[in-house]
Amino acid sequence: MTDTLHAAHDDARVNSPHGVAQQRSLFDRTILRQASLDALRKLDPRVQVRNPVMFVVYIGTMVCLAYCVSQPSVFVISITAWLALTVLFANFAEAMAEGRGKAQADTLRKMRSDTTARKIGADGVESLVPAGDLHKGDRVICEAGDVIPSDGEIVEGVASVDESAITGESAPVIRESGGDRSAVTGGTTVLSDRIVIEITAERGHTFLDRMIGLVEGANRQKTPNEIALTILLAVLTIVFLPVVVALQPFGKYAGAPVSVVVIVALLVCLIPTTIGALLSAIGIAGMDRLVQRNVLAMSGRAVEAAGDVQTLLLDKTGTITLGNRMASRFLPVGTHTEADVANIAQLASLADETPEGRSIVVLAKERFNLRERDLGTGHVFVPFTAVTRMSGLDLGERQIRKGASDSVRNWVEMAGGVVPPDLSAVVDGIARQGSTPLVVADGTDIVGVVELKDIVKQGIAERFAEMRAMGIRTIMITGDNPLTAAAIAQEAGVDDFLAEATPETKMRLIKKEQEGGKLVAMTGDGTNDAPALAQADVGVAMNSGTNAAKEAGNMVDLDSNPTKLIDVVEIGKQLLITRGALTTFSIANDVAKYFAIIPALFVATYRPLNALNIMHLHNSQSAVLSAVIFNALVIIALIPLALRGVKFRPSSAAALLRRNVWIYGVGGIVLPFVGIKLIDLLLTATGAY
C-alpha cells in the first residue's frame, strides 16, 4: 500500500509559491526598503571593520568629513559625499543579499506555533504537554490534523504529512516507520492516520531553527577562498596606502602640493573597492540561489566546494533513470506470437498495482488494443511474494504466471511442462542489454518474455556531456549486476559506474577519488548513506531521508530530488565564476583609473606625463571627482550582477579564463576611461569646474 502511496505522491508533485524557496523579484519593494535601512545601520564601525577594504574607505570618509567642517569647499564636500555613497552602496549590496534570505526566514518563522504534544509517559499513559517541554528521546502521538511538535523519527505507523511550508510542494508526502522515510520535521502537519514519533532534537536546535539561521545568514561563515581573497585585497590596499600617501611630500617637493582630501580620494579609487564592496554579497547570493532551488547549504564552504567538484557520484534509480522499470517489448518463444505474449502477460498483470505491472497492461493496450477483459467468475489473483518470485491469475483450473526466469522455469518443470529451447537465448539477450526479463507462462506452456527496461531520463546524456566539458567525471552508483549497469551507463553517457554497490564500496570509491586530489559530490537518503555523505566533500542529503543522513551531509535537498546534485554543482561554479569575473573587473578598473588620474594631477609639473594623458580631463579636481563618482556608481551598477550571478555556460577552465579576460578584464580597463571622461564632460558642462 505504501509503495502505491509513494508513487501517487511522486506523480502529484507540483510547485507551490508558499515554501522556503519562494521566488522573489530582485527589486522587491519590501526588500529594497529594508536593505536601504540596513545599509545605514551597517555604518557602525564594528560592522565596517569586518571588511578591510571598505573600512579604509570608511576611515577616509571620516577624514574628509573633518575637512568639510574645518575647510569647507564645493570640491571637498563633493568628494566627501561620494565617498559616503561608496560606503553606503557597499552596505546596500550586502543588505540586499541578506534581505532575500531574511524574507525566506520570515516564511519559516510562520510555521512556529505554540502547540501541545500528546506525550507518552513511562507508564504508557498519554499527557498533554507544551511542545517546548519535550526532550530528546520523548515519544509523542500525532493523528490527522495534529502539528508535529518537534523533529523526530516515526517508530510506529504510517501517515500522510503536509510539508508544504518547508518544501513548497503542495502534495503531501508519506512518512512511515522502519525505513528511509521515517524522519519528520517539527511544524509540519499530519493529514491522515496515526503515528508515534520519537523526538530527536532539543528545543532551539531543531531542523527548522537551523534552517532559519542558515537562510537569513546569521550563521554564515566566510569560506576559505573568500578569506584568502579578503587577505589579498587587504594586501593590495596596504601596498597602495604608502604609495598614495607618499604623493603628498613628493608633490610638495615638486611644487604641486596634493591635499589630504585628494590623497584619500586617490586611495579609494586605486584600491580594489569594487570587489571589496561586492564580495560578501556574492557569497550570500550564492547560498540564496541554492535556497531558490529548495537546497539548504549548511555552510558557504559547501557551496564553494560544489564549484570545485571534479567527481559526481549519482544513484542510477531516480537520478539517471526514471526509477521504475517499464515494459518495453513482448518477445515470444517456441511457436507463440507477440500477441500471445501480450494477451497472457496482461491477464497476469490486471491486479498488479506495481509500476511494472501497470506498464505491462498499458503496453498491451497500445500495441494490440487489448481492453475490457472479461474474467468471468471464479478467478483468483495471485500476489507476488519474495519466496515464489512470481505473480499471476488463476481462472478455474487455468494458472497464469509471470516472474523471474528461474522461478517460472522451475514452476513449469515441476508441473510436468517443457521449457522451450530458445528461452535461454531470449532471456540472456535481454539481460545483456541491461534490461530485466520477465517470463510469462500459461499453465505448463511458456509463451514468451516481457522486457522490463530502466528508462533513462530524457536529456540526461546531454547534462553529462556538459559536466564532461567542465572537466567533471560522472560515476553511476547502482545495486544492479555489472552487465546491467554497463548497459545503462553506456546509454546514459556516464564516464564510469559502480555496480552491486554497498556502503563500504561507496566509501572506498570516494576515498580513492579524494586520494587523487579530487573533490567528490554525492547524494543519499538512508542511514547507510551517512558515512559516505560525511566523507564526500559535498554531501546532499534528501529531506525525505533519515536524520542520520541529514546530519552527515552538508546540504539538504528539501525536494528530495537526486538530480538536484547537478544543479548544486552548477550553482557552485556560478558562484566561483561570478567572484572571479568581478575580481578581474575590479583590478582592471584600478589599473585604468591609475593611468587616468595620475597624469591629470601632475602633467603640469612633469611634462613627460602628457604622453599618458590620453583622456585630457578638464583639470585635476575634475579628474579626481570624476574618478570618485565613477567608483561609486560602478558598485551600484554591478549589484544586480553580483546577486544574480554571471550567466553559467558549461565550458573548460581555459575557456572560462579567456572569457573573463576578454569581457571583464578588457571591459574593466575600457569602461573607466569612457565613464570618467563622460562624468568629466558633465561636470564641466555644469560649470562647477
C-alpha positions as CSV (number, residue, x, y, z in Angstrom):
1,M,0.0,0.0,0.0
2,T,2.7,2.4,0.9
3,D,4.5,1.9,-2.4
4,T,1.3,2.9,-4.2
5,L,1.1,6.0,-1.9
6,H,4.7,6.9,-2.7
7,A,4.0,6.6,-6.4
8,A,0.9,8.7,-6.2
9,H,2.8,11.3,-4.3
10,D,5.6,11.4,-6.8
11,D,3.1,11.8,-9.7
12,A,1.3,14.6,-7.9
13,R,4.3,16.8,-7.0
14,V,3.7,20.4,-8.2
15,N,5.5,23.6,-7.3
16,S,3.9,25.8,-4.7
17,P,4.8,29.5,-4.1
18,H,4.5,29.1,-0.4
19,G,7.6,27.1,0.5
20,V,11.0,28.2,1.6
21,A,12.1,28.6,-1.9
22,Q,9.5,31.2,-2.7
23,Q,10.8,33.2,-5.7
24,R,11.2,36.9,-5.1
25,S,11.9,39.7,-7.5
26,L,15.5,41.0,-7.4
27,F,14.0,44.5,-6.8
28,D,11.2,43.5,-4.5
29,R,10.0,46.7,-2.8
30,T,9.9,45.3,0.7
31,I,13.5,44.0,0.3
32,L,14.7,47.3,-1.2
33,R,13.1,49.3,1.7
34,Q,14.6,47.1,4.3
35,A,18.0,47.0,2.6
36,S,18.2,50.8,2.5
37,L,17.6,50.9,6.3
38,D,20.1,48.1,6.9
39,A,22.7,50.0,4.8
40,L,22.5,52.8,7.2
41,R,22.7,50.5,10.2
42,K,25.9,48.9,8.8
43,L,27.7,52.3,9.2
44,D,28.6,51.0,12.7
45,P,32.4,50.9,12.8
46,R,32.1,47.4,14.4
47,V,30.4,46.2,11.2
48,Q,32.7,48.1,8.8
49,V,35.9,46.7,10.3
50,R,35.0,43.2,9.1
51,N,35.7,44.4,5.5
52,P,39.3,45.8,5.4
53,V,38.9,47.5,2.0
54,M,35.7,49.2,2.8
55,F,36.9,50.1,6.3
56,V,39.7,52.1,4.6
57,V,37.0,53.9,2.6
58,Y,35.0,54.5,5.8
59,I,38.0,56.0,7.6
60,G,38.8,58.1,4.5
61,T,35.2,59.4,4.5
62,M,35.6,60.4,8.2
63,V,38.8,62.3,7.4
64,C,37.2,64.1,4.5
65,L,34.2,64.9,6.7
66,A,36.5,66.6,9.2
67,Y,37.9,68.7,6.4
68,C,34.4,69.6,5.4
69,V,33.9,71.1,8.8
70,S,37.3,72.9,9.0
71,Q,37.9,73.8,5.4
72,P,34.6,73.6,3.5
73,S,34.6,73.9,-0.3
74,V,32.4,72.5,-3.1
75,F,35.2,70.1,-4.1
76,V,35.7,68.8,-0.5
77,I,32.0,68.5,0.1
78,S,31.5,66.7,-3.2
79,I,34.4,64.2,-2.6
80,T,33.1,63.5,1.0
81,A,29.5,62.9,-0.3
82,W,30.6,60.5,-3.0
83,L,32.9,58.6,-0.6
84,A,30.0,58.3,1.8
85,L,27.8,57.0,-1.0
86,T,30.5,54.5,-1.9
87,V,30.3,53.0,1.6
88,L,26.5,53.1,1.6
89,F,26.4,51.3,-1.8
90,A,28.7,48.6,-0.5
91,N,26.5,48.2,2.6
92,F,23.4,48.2,0.3
93,A,24.8,45.4,-1.8
94,E,25.3,43.2,1.3
95,A,22.0,44.2,2.8
96,M,20.2,43.3,-0.5
97,A,21.7,39.8,-0.5
98,E,20.9,39.3,3.2
99,G,17.4,40.7,2.8
100,R,16.4,38.0,0.4
101,G,17.5,35.4,3.0
102,K,15.6,37.2,5.8
103,A,12.5,37.2,3.7
104,Q,12.7,33.4,3.4
105,A,13.4,33.1,7.1
106,D,10.2,35.1,7.9
107,T,8.3,32.5,5.9
108,L,9.8,29.7,8.0
109,R,9.1,31.5,11.3
110,K,5.4,31.5,10.4
111,M,5.5,27.7,10.9
112,R,6.3,28.1,14.6
113,S,3.3,27.8,16.8
114,D,2.7,27.2,20.5
115,T,1.5,23.7,20.1
116,T,0.8,20.9,22.7
117,A,2.1,17.4,22.3
118,R,0.5,14.1,23.3
119,K,3.4,12.7,25.2
120,I,3.6,9.0,26.1
121,G,4.8,8.6,29.7
122,A,7.0,5.8,31.0
123,D,3.8,4.0,32.2
124,G,2.3,4.3,28.7
125,V,-0.2,6.9,29.8
126,E,-0.8,10.0,27.4
127,S,-0.5,13.5,28.8
128,L,-0.7,16.9,27.1
129,V,2.5,18.9,27.4
130,P,3.8,22.1,25.7
131,A,6.0,21.3,22.7
132,G,8.7,23.4,24.3
133,D,8.9,20.9,27.2
134,L,9.8,18.0,25.0
135,H,13.3,16.5,25.2
136,K,15.3,14.2,23.1
137,G,14.0,10.6,23.5
138,D,10.4,11.5,24.4
139,R,7.7,9.8,22.4
140,V,4.5,11.6,21.2
141,I,1.4,10.6,19.3
142,C,0.2,12.5,16.3
143,E,-3.0,12.0,14.4
144,A,-4.8,13.7,11.5
145,G,-4.8,17.4,11.9
146,D,-2.0,17.5,14.5
147,V,1.0,19.7,14.1
148,I,4.2,17.7,14.7
149,P,5.7,19.3,17.8
150,S,9.4,18.8,17.1
151,D,11.9,16.9,14.9
152,G,11.8,13.1,15.2
153,E,11.7,9.6,13.8
154,I,8.5,7.6,13.3
155,V,8.7,4.5,15.4
156,E,5.2,3.2,14.7
157,G,2.7,3.7,11.9
158,V,2.5,5.4,8.5
159,A,0.9,8.8,7.7
160,S,0.5,11.4,5.1
161,V,2.2,14.6,6.1
162,D,1.9,18.2,4.7
163,E,5.4,19.7,4.4
164,S,4.5,22.5,2.0
165,A,5.6,25.3,4.3
166,I,9.2,23.8,4.1
167,T,9.4,22.3,0.7
168,G,7.0,24.5,-1.3
169,E,5.3,21.3,-2.6
170,S,1.6,21.2,-2.2
171,A,1.3,17.4,-2.5
172,P,1.5,15.5,0.8
173,V,4.4,13.1,1.5
174,I,4.3,9.6,3.0
175,R,6.2,9.1,6.2
176,E,6.5,5.6,7.8
177,S,8.5,3.7,10.4
178,G,11.3,1.3,9.7
179,G,12.7,2.8,6.6
180,D,14.4,5.8,5.0
181,R,11.2,7.8,5.1
182,S,10.9,7.9,8.8
183,A,12.1,11.4,9.6
184,V,9.6,14.1,10.3
185,T,10.1,17.9,10.9
186,G,8.6,20.0,13.6
187,G,6.0,22.4,12.4
188,T,4.6,20.2,9.6
189,T,1.1,18.8,9.8
190,V,-0.2,15.2,9.8
191,L,-3.0,14.8,7.3
192,S,-4.1,11.2,7.9
193,D,-3.7,8.1,10.1
194,R,-1.8,7.8,13.4
195,I,1.9,7.8,14.1
196,V,4.2,7.6,17.1
197,I,7.2,9.8,17.0
198,E,10.4,9.7,19.0
199,I,11.8,13.2,19.4
200,T,15.4,13.6,18.2
201,A,16.1,17.3,18.8
202,E,16.2,19.6,21.8
203,R,14.3,22.8,21.8
204,G,16.1,25.5,19.9
205,H,18.1,23.0,17.9
206,T,15.5,21.7,15.6
207,F,15.9,21.4,11.8
208,L,13.6,24.5,11.5
209,D,15.8,26.5,13.8
210,R,18.9,25.6,11.8
211,M,17.1,26.5,8.6
212,I,16.1,29.9,9.8
213,G,19.6,30.7,11.0
214,L,21.2,29.5,7.8
215,V,18.8,31.1,5.4
216,E,18.9,34.5,7.0
217,G,22.7,34.4,7.1
218,A,23.1,34.5,10.9
219,N,25.4,31.6,10.9
220,R,27.2,32.3,7.7
221,Q,31.0,32.0,7.9
222,K,33.4,33.2,5.3
223,T,34.7,30.4,3.1
224,P,38.5,29.7,2.9
225,N,38.6,31.1,-0.7
226,E,36.7,34.2,0.4
227,I,39.1,34.7,3.4
228,A,42.1,34.3,1.0
229,L,40.7,36.8,-1.4
230,T,39.9,39.2,1.5
231,I,43.6,38.9,2.6
232,L,44.7,39.6,-1.0
233,L,42.6,42.7,-1.2
234,A,43.9,43.9,2.2
235,V,47.5,43.4,1.0
236,L,46.8,45.4,-2.2
237,T,45.2,48.1,0.0
238,I,48.3,48.2,2.2
239,V,50.6,48.4,-0.8
240,F,48.7,51.3,-2.3
241,L,48.5,53.1,1.1
242,P,52.2,54.2,1.4
243,V,52.4,54.8,-2.4
244,V,49.5,57.3,-2.3
245,V,50.5,58.9,1.0
246,A,54.0,59.5,-0.5
247,L,52.4,61.6,-3.2
248,Q,51.9,64.5,-0.7
249,P,55.6,65.1,0.2
250,F,56.5,64.3,-3.4
251,G,54.0,66.8,-4.8
252,K,55.1,69.4,-2.3
253,Y,58.8,68.9,-3.3
254,A,57.9,69.2,-6.9
255,G,55.9,72.4,-6.4
256,A,52.5,70.7,-7.0
257,P,51.1,70.2,-3.5
258,V,48.4,67.5,-3.1
259,S,45.7,68.0,-0.4
260,V,44.8,65.3,2.1
261,V,41.3,65.1,0.5
262,V,42.8,64.3,-2.9
263,I,45.1,61.7,-1.3
264,V,42.1,60.0,0.3
265,A,40.2,60.1,-3.0
266,L,43.1,58.7,-4.9
267,L,43.5,55.9,-2.4
268,V,39.8,54.9,-2.6
269,C,39.9,54.9,-6.4
270,L,43.1,52.8,-6.7
271,I,42.4,50.1,-4.1
272,P,40.1,47.3,-5.2
273,T,36.9,48.9,-3.8
274,T,34.6,47.3,-6.4
275,I,35.2,43.7,-5.4
276,G,35.7,44.7,-1.8
277,A,32.2,46.1,-1.8
278,L,30.6,43.2,-3.5
279,L,32.5,40.2,-2.2
280,S,30.2,39.5,0.7
281,A,27.1,39.9,-1.4
282,I,28.4,37.4,-4.0
283,G,28.8,34.7,-1.3
284,I,25.4,35.4,0.3
285,A,23.7,35.4,-3.1
286,G,25.2,32.0,-3.9
287,M,23.6,30.4,-0.9
288,D,20.3,32.2,-1.8
289,R,20.4,30.7,-5.3
290,L,20.5,27.3,-3.7
291,V,17.6,28.2,-1.4
292,Q,15.6,29.2,-4.5
293,R,16.1,25.6,-5.7
294,N,15.0,24.3,-2.3
295,V,18.5,23.3,-1.2
296,L,19.9,24.3,2.1
297,A,23.7,24.6,2.4
298,M,25.0,24.1,6.0
299,S,27.9,26.4,5.2
300,G,29.3,28.7,2.4
301,R,32.2,26.3,2.3
302,A,29.9,23.6,0.9
303,V,28.6,25.9,-1.9
304,E,32.2,26.8,-2.8
305,A,33.3,23.2,-2.7
306,A,30.5,22.4,-5.1
307,G,32.0,24.7,-7.6
308,D,35.3,22.9,-7.5
309,V,33.9,19.3,-7.6
310,Q,35.6,17.1,-10.1
311,T,33.8,13.8,-9.5
312,L,30.0,13.3,-9.2
313,L,28.6,10.1,-7.7
314,L,25.0,9.6,-8.9
315,D,22.5,7.0,-8.0
316,K,21.0,5.2,-11.0
317,T,17.4,4.9,-9.8
318,G,15.6,8.2,-9.7
319,T,18.6,10.2,-10.9
320,I,19.7,8.7,-14.2
321,T,16.7,6.6,-14.8
322,L,13.0,7.3,-14.1
323,G,13.1,5.0,-11.1
324,N,10.6,2.3,-12.3
325,R,11.2,-0.5,-14.8
326,M,8.7,-0.2,-17.6
327,A,7.6,-2.9,-20.1
328,S,9.1,-2.1,-23.5
329,R,8.7,-5.3,-25.6
330,F,6.9,-8.7,-25.8
331,L,9.2,-11.4,-27.0
332,P,7.6,-14.8,-28.0
333,V,9.3,-18.2,-27.7
334,G,8.5,-21.5,-29.3
335,T,5.5,-21.3,-31.7
336,H,3.8,-18.4,-30.0
337,T,3.4,-14.9,-31.4
338,E,4.0,-11.5,-29.8
339,A,0.2,-11.0,-29.5
340,D,0.0,-14.3,-27.4
341,V,2.6,-12.9,-25.0
342,A,0.8,-9.6,-24.7
343,N,-2.5,-11.4,-24.0
344,I,-1.2,-13.7,-21.3
345,A,1.1,-11.1,-19.7
346,Q,-1.8,-8.6,-19.5
347,L,-4.1,-11.2,-17.8
348,A,-1.3,-11.9,-15.3
349,S,-1.0,-8.2,-14.6
350,L,-4.5,-6.9,-14.3
351,A,-4.4,-6.9,-10.5
352,D,-0.7,-5.9,-10.3
353,E,-0.6,-2.4,-8.9
354,T,3.2,-2.1,-9.2
355,P,4.6,0.3,-11.8
356,E,5.9,-2.7,-13.7
357,G,2.5,-4.4,-13.7
358,R,0.7,-1.3,-14.8
359,S,3.2,-0.7,-17.6
360,I,2.5,-4.2,-19.0
361,V,-1.2,-3.6,-19.1
362,V,-0.7,-0.2,-20.8
363,L,1.8,-1.6,-23.4
364,A,-0.6,-4.5,-24.3
365,K,-3.4,-1.9,-24.8
366,E,-1.2,0.3,-27.0
367,R,0.2,-2.5,-29.1
368,F,-2.7,-4.9,-29.5
369,N,-5.7,-2.9,-28.3
370,L,-6.4,-5.4,-25.5
371,R,-9.2,-3.8,-23.4
372,E,-12.1,-4.7,-21.2
373,R,-11.0,-8.3,-20.3
374,D,-14.0,-10.4,-19.1
375,L,-12.6,-12.8,-16.5
376,G,-16.0,-14.2,-15.5
377,T,-16.4,-15.7,-12.1
378,G,-14.1,-17.9,-10.0
379,H,-10.9,-16.1,-10.8
380,V,-8.2,-15.6,-8.1
381,F,-5.3,-13.1,-8.3
382,V,-2.0,-14.5,-7.1
383,P,0.2,-11.8,-5.5
384,F,3.9,-11.6,-5.8
385,T,6.0,-12.9,-2.9
386,A,9.7,-13.0,-2.2
387,V,9.5,-16.8,-1.9
388,T,7.8,-17.6,-5.2
389,R,9.1,-14.5,-7.1
390,M,6.0,-14.8,-9.3
391,S,2.5,-13.3,-9.5
392,G,-0.4,-14.1,-11.7
393,L,-4.0,-15.2,-12.1
394,D,-5.9,-18.5,-11.6
395,L,-9.0,-18.9,-13.8
396,G,-10.6,-22.0,-12.5
397,E,-8.0,-24.7,-13.3
398,R,-6.1,-22.5,-15.6
399,Q,-3.0,-21.0,-14.0
400,I,-1.2,-18.0,-15.5
401,R,2.1,-16.8,-14.1
402,K,4.8,-14.2,-14.7
403,G,8.0,-13.8,-12.8
404,A,11.8,-14.3,-12.7
405,S,13.2,-16.6,-15.3
406,D,14.5,-19.4,-13.0
407,S,11.3,-19.3,-10.8
408,V,8.9,-19.7,-13.8
409,R,11.2,-22.4,-15.3
410,N,11.1,-24.4,-12.0
411,W,7.3,-24.0,-11.7
412,V,6.7,-25.2,-15.2
413,E,9.1,-28.2,-14.9
414,M,7.5,-29.2,-11.6
415,A,4.1,-29.2,-13.2
416,G,5.4,-31.5,-16.0
417,G,6.0,-28.9,-18.7
418,V,8.9,-28.5,-21.0
419,V,11.0,-25.3,-21.3
420,P,11.3,-24.0,-24.9
421,P,14.9,-24.4,-26.1
422,D,15.0,-20.7,-27.3
423,L,14.0,-19.3,-23.9
424,S,17.6,-19.0,-22.6
425,A,18.8,-17.1,-25.7
426,V,15.9,-14.6,-25.3
427,V,16.5,-14.1,-21.6
428,D,20.3,-13.7,-21.9
429,G,19.8,-11.2,-24.8
430,I,17.6,-9.0,-22.7
431,A,20.0,-9.2,-19.7
432,R,22.9,-8.2,-21.9
433,Q,21.1,-5.0,-22.9
434,G,20.7,-4.0,-19.3
435,S,17.0,-4.9,-19.1
436,T,15.1,-7.3,-16.8
437,P,13.5,-10.4,-18.4
438,L,10.0,-11.4,-17.0
439,V,9.0,-14.9,-18.2
440,V,5.2,-15.5,-18.9
441,A,3.6,-18.9,-18.7
442,D,0.1,-20.2,-19.3
443,G,0.0,-23.4,-17.2
444,T,2.8,-25.6,-18.3
445,D,3.3,-23.6,-21.5
446,I,5.9,-20.8,-21.5
447,V,4.7,-18.3,-24.1
448,G,7.4,-15.7,-24.0
449,V,9.2,-12.9,-22.2
450,V,8.4,-9.3,-21.2
451,E,11.3,-6.9,-21.3
452,L,11.3,-4.5,-18.4
453,K,13.6,-1.6,-19.0
454,D,15.0,1.1,-16.8
455,I,14.1,4.2,-18.8
456,V,17.0,6.7,-18.9
457,K,15.7,10.2,-18.3
458,Q,15.4,12.4,-21.4
459,G,18.2,14.9,-21.7
460,I,20.4,13.3,-19.0
461,A,23.1,12.3,-21.5
462,E,23.4,15.9,-22.6
463,R,23.7,17.1,-19.0
464,F,26.6,14.6,-18.5
465,A,28.2,15.8,-21.7
466,E,28.1,19.4,-20.2
467,M,29.7,18.0,-17.0
468,R,32.4,16.4,-19.1
469,A,33.1,19.7,-20.8
470,M,33.7,21.3,-17.4
471,G,36.2,18.6,-16.5
472,I,33.8,16.7,-14.2
473,R,33.8,12.9,-14.1
474,T,30.4,11.2,-13.6
475,I,30.1,7.8,-11.9
476,M,26.8,5.9,-11.7
477,I,26.1,4.0,-8.4
478,T,23.8,1.1,-8.6
479,G,22.9,-2.2,-6.9
480,D,22.5,-3.9,-10.3
481,N,24.8,-6.6,-11.6
482,P,27.8,-5.4,-13.7
483,L,26.2,-6.4,-17.0
484,T,23.0,-4.4,-16.5
485,A,24.9,-1.5,-15.0
486,A,27.3,-1.3,-18.0
487,A,24.4,-1.2,-20.5
488,I,22.6,1.6,-18.6
489,A,25.9,3.5,-18.1
490,Q,26.6,3.4,-21.8
491,E,23.1,4.6,-22.7
492,A,23.2,7.4,-20.1
493,G,26.7,8.6,-21.1
494,V,28.3,8.4,-17.7
495,D,32.1,8.1,-17.5
496,D,32.1,5.1,-15.1
497,F,29.9,3.0,-12.9
498,L,30.0,1.1,-9.6
499,A,27.8,-2.0,-9.8
500,E,26.5,-4.0,-6.8
501,A,27.3,-1.0,-4.6
502,T,27.3,-1.3,-0.8
503,P,28.1,1.4,1.8
504,E,31.6,0.0,2.0
505,T,32.3,0.1,-1.7
506,K,30.9,3.7,-1.9
507,M,33.3,4.8,0.8
508,R,36.3,3.1,-0.9
509,L,35.4,4.8,-4.2
510,I,35.1,8.3,-2.5
511,K,38.4,7.9,-0.7
512,K,40.1,6.7,-3.9
513,E,39.0,9.7,-5.8
514,Q,40.0,12.1,-2.9
515,E,43.4,10.5,-2.7
516,G,43.9,11.7,-6.3
517,G,43.3,15.2,-5.2
518,K,39.7,15.4,-6.5
519,L,36.7,16.9,-4.7
520,V,33.7,14.5,-4.7
521,A,29.9,15.1,-4.5
522,M,27.2,12.6,-3.9
523,T,23.6,12.3,-2.7
524,G,21.9,9.9,-0.2
525,D,18.9,9.5,1.9
526,G,19.4,6.4,4.2
527,T,21.3,5.8,7.4
528,N,23.6,3.5,5.4
529,D,24.5,6.5,3.2
530,A,25.6,8.6,6.2
531,P,29.3,7.5,6.2
532,A,29.7,8.3,2.5
533,L,27.8,11.6,2.8
534,A,30.1,12.6,5.6
535,Q,33.2,11.6,3.7
536,A,32.2,13.4,0.5
537,D,33.3,17.0,0.0
538,V,29.7,17.8,-1.0
539,G,27.1,15.6,0.5
540,V,23.5,16.4,-0.4
541,A,21.0,14.6,1.9
542,M,17.4,14.1,0.9
543,N,14.9,15.8,3.1
544,S,12.7,12.6,2.9
545,G,15.6,10.6,4.3
546,T,16.7,9.8,7.8
547,N,18.0,12.3,10.3
548,A,21.3,10.5,10.2
549,A,21.7,11.2,6.5
550,K,20.8,14.9,7.0
551,E,23.2,15.3,9.9
552,A,26.0,13.7,7.8
553,G,25.6,15.8,4.7
554,N,26.5,19.5,4.3
555,M,23.4,20.2,2.2
556,V,19.8,19.2,2.4
557,D,17.5,19.0,-0.7
558,L,14.0,19.8,0.5
559,D,12.5,18.4,-2.7
560,S,14.4,15.1,-2.2
561,N,15.3,15.1,-5.9
562,P,18.6,13.3,-6.5
563,T,19.0,15.0,-9.9
564,K,19.4,18.3,-8.0
565,L,23.1,17.4,-7.4
566,I,23.9,18.5,-10.9
567,D,22.2,21.9,-10.2
568,V,24.1,22.2,-7.0
569,V,27.4,21.8,-8.9
570,E,26.3,24.4,-11.5
571,I,25.4,26.9,-8.8
572,G,28.7,26.4,-7.0
573,K,30.5,27.0,-10.3
574,Q,28.4,30.1,-11.0
575,L,29.5,31.5,-7.6
576,L,33.2,31.0,-8.3
577,I,32.8,32.4,-11.8
578,T,31.0,35.4,-10.6
579,R,33.6,36.1,-7.9
580,G,36.4,35.6,-10.4
581,A,34.8,37.8,-13.0
582,L,34.1,40.7,-10.7
583,T,37.6,40.4,-9.2
584,T,39.1,40.7,-12.7
585,F,36.9,43.6,-13.5
586,S,37.8,45.4,-10.2
587,I,41.5,45.0,-10.6
588,A,41.3,46.1,-14.3
589,N,39.3,49.1,-13.1
590,D,42.0,50.1,-10.7
591,V,44.7,49.9,-13.4
592,A,42.6,52.1,-15.8
593,K,41.9,54.7,-13.0
594,Y,45.6,54.9,-12.2
595,F,46.5,55.8,-15.7
596,A,43.5,58.2,-16.0
597,I,44.1,60.2,-12.8
598,I,47.8,60.4,-12.1
599,P,48.7,62.1,-15.4
600,A,45.9,64.7,-14.9
601,L,47.3,65.5,-11.5
602,F,50.9,66.0,-12.4
603,V,51.0,66.8,-16.1
604,A,51.5,70.5,-15.4
605,T,54.6,69.7,-13.3
606,Y,56.0,66.8,-15.2
607,R,55.5,67.4,-18.9
608,P,56.6,63.8,-20.0
609,L,53.4,62.6,-18.3
610,N,51.4,64.3,-21.1
611,A,52.0,61.2,-23.2
612,L,49.9,59.2,-20.8
613,N,47.2,61.9,-20.5
614,I,45.0,60.3,-23.2
615,M,41.8,61.4,-21.6
616,H,42.5,65.1,-21.4
617,L,40.4,65.7,-18.4
618,H,39.4,69.3,-17.7
619,N,41.6,69.8,-14.6
620,S,43.0,67.8,-11.6
621,Q,40.0,68.5,-9.4
622,S,37.5,67.4,-12.1
623,A,39.7,64.3,-12.7
624,V,39.7,63.2,-9.1
625,L,36.0,63.9,-8.6
626,S,35.0,62.1,-11.8
627,A,37.0,59.1,-10.7
628,V,35.4,59.1,-7.3
629,I,31.9,59.4,-8.8
630,F,32.6,56.6,-11.3
631,N,34.0,54.4,-8.5
632,A,30.7,54.7,-6.5
633,L,28.4,54.3,-9.4
634,V,30.1,51.2,-10.8
635,I,29.4,49.4,-7.4
636,I,25.6,50.1,-7.6
637,A,25.6,49.2,-11.3
638,L,27.1,45.8,-10.5
639,I,24.8,44.8,-7.6
640,P,22.3,43.0,-9.9
641,L,25.2,41.0,-11.5
642,A,26.5,40.1,-8.0
643,L,23.1,38.9,-6.8
644,R,22.0,37.1,-10.0
645,G,25.5,35.8,-10.8
646,V,27.4,35.7,-14.1
647,K,25.5,33.5,-16.6
648,F,26.8,30.0,-16.4
649,R,27.8,28.2,-19.6
650,P,29.4,24.7,-19.3
651,S,32.9,25.0,-20.6
652,S,36.5,24.2,-19.7
653,A,38.6,26.2,-17.2
654,A,40.7,27.6,-20.0
655,A,37.6,28.8,-21.9
656,L,36.3,30.5,-18.7
657,L,39.6,32.2,-18.1
658,R,39.6,33.6,-21.7
659,R,36.0,34.8,-21.3
660,N,36.9,36.5,-18.0
661,V,39.9,38.2,-19.5
662,W,38.1,39.5,-22.6
663,I,34.8,40.5,-21.1
664,Y,35.7,41.6,-17.6
665,G,39.4,42.3,-17.9
666,V,39.4,44.3,-21.1
667,G,36.0,45.7,-20.3
668,G,37.2,46.7,-16.8
669,I,40.0,48.7,-18.4
670,V,38.0,50.4,-21.2
671,L,34.9,51.2,-19.1
672,P,36.6,53.6,-16.6
673,F,38.2,55.6,-19.4
674,V,34.8,56.1,-21.1
675,G,32.9,56.6,-17.8
676,I,35.3,59.0,-16.2
677,K,35.5,61.1,-19.4
678,L,31.7,61.3,-19.7
679,I,31.4,62.4,-16.0
680,D,34.2,64.9,-16.5
681,L,32.4,66.4,-19.5
682,L,29.2,66.6,-17.5
683,L,30.9,68.3,-14.6
684,T,32.5,70.8,-17.0
685,A,29.2,71.4,-18.7
686,T,27.6,72.3,-15.4
687,G,30.2,75.0,-14.9
688,A,31.3,73.6,-11.5
689,Y,34.9,73.0,-12.7
